[in-house]
Amino acid sequence: MQHVKDPVLLKKVGSRIREIRKEQKLSQLELAVAMDNHAEQIGRIERGELNVTIGTLKKIAESLQISLSHLLAE
């Protein structure tokens, strides 16, 4: 399976994650712990440096206690 990397889309999604995380007054570390992940990876996702899977986006949404559709809304 080939991975498609769209830098514009990745940055938009990452910015949206950062926006919601900050609205909830969570640090990258707090979100990472809730996801059983590393803060460095959250930072890379938020900067659009990491091509994330739907599964990872679902875990992020669940950790932020929002729906996946809300996370991906513009």
C-alpha positions as CSV (number, residue, x, y, z in Angstrom):
1,M,0.0,0.0,0.0
2,Q,1.4,3.4,-1.0
3,H,1.2,6.3,1.5
4,V,0.0,9.6,0.2
5,K,1.6,12.6,1.8
6,D,-0.3,15.8,1.3
7,P,1.6,18.5,3.3
8,V,-1.2,21.0,3.1
9,L,-3.7,18.6,4.4
10,L,-1.4,17.3,7.1
11,K,-0.7,20.9,8.3
12,K,-4.5,21.7,8.4
13,V,-5.2,18.6,10.4
14,G,-2.3,19.2,12.7
15,S,-3.4,22.8,13.3
16,R,-6.9,21.7,14.1
17,I,-5.6,19.2,16.7
18,R,-3.4,21.9,18.3
19,E,-6.4,24.3,18.3
20,I,-8.7,21.9,20.1
21,R,-6.0,20.7,22.5
22,K,-5.3,24.3,23.5
23,E,-9.0,25.0,23.9
24,Q,-9.1,22.2,26.3
25,K,-6.0,23.5,28.1
26,L,-4.1,20.3,27.5
27,S,-0.4,20.0,27.0
28,Q,1.1,17.8,24.3
29,L,2.3,15.5,27.1
30,E,-1.2,15.3,28.6
31,L,-2.7,14.4,25.2
32,A,0.1,11.9,24.6
33,V,-0.5,10.2,27.9
34,A,-4.2,10.0,27.3
35,M,-3.4,8.3,23.9
36,D,-0.6,6.1,25.3
37,N,1.8,7.9,23.0
38,H,4.8,10.2,23.1
39,A,4.6,14.0,23.3
40,E,7.2,14.3,20.5
41,Q,4.8,12.4,18.2
42,I,2.0,14.8,19.0
43,G,4.2,17.7,18.2
44,R,5.1,16.2,14.8
45,I,1.5,15.5,14.1
46,E,0.5,19.1,15.0
47,R,3.3,20.5,12.8
48,G,2.1,18.3,9.8
49,E,5.4,16.4,9.8
50,L,3.8,12.9,10.3
51,N,1.5,11.1,8.0
52,V,-1.2,9.9,10.4
53,T,-3.6,7.0,10.0
54,I,-7.4,7.2,10.5
55,G,-6.8,5.0,13.6
56,T,-4.4,7.5,15.1
57,L,-6.9,10.4,14.3
58,K,-9.6,8.3,16.0
59,K,-7.4,7.9,19.1
60,I,-6.7,11.6,19.2
61,A,-10.4,12.4,18.9
62,E,-11.3,10.0,21.6
63,S,-8.6,11.4,23.9
64,L,-9.9,14.9,23.3
65,Q,-13.5,13.6,23.9
66,I,-14.8,14.8,20.5
67,S,-16.0,13.0,17.4
68,L,-13.7,12.3,14.5
69,S,-16.0,14.4,12.3
70,H,-15.6,17.3,14.7
71,L,-11.8,16.9,14.6
72,L,-11.8,17.0,10.8
73,A,-14.3,19.8,10.4
74,E,-13.0,23.0,8.9
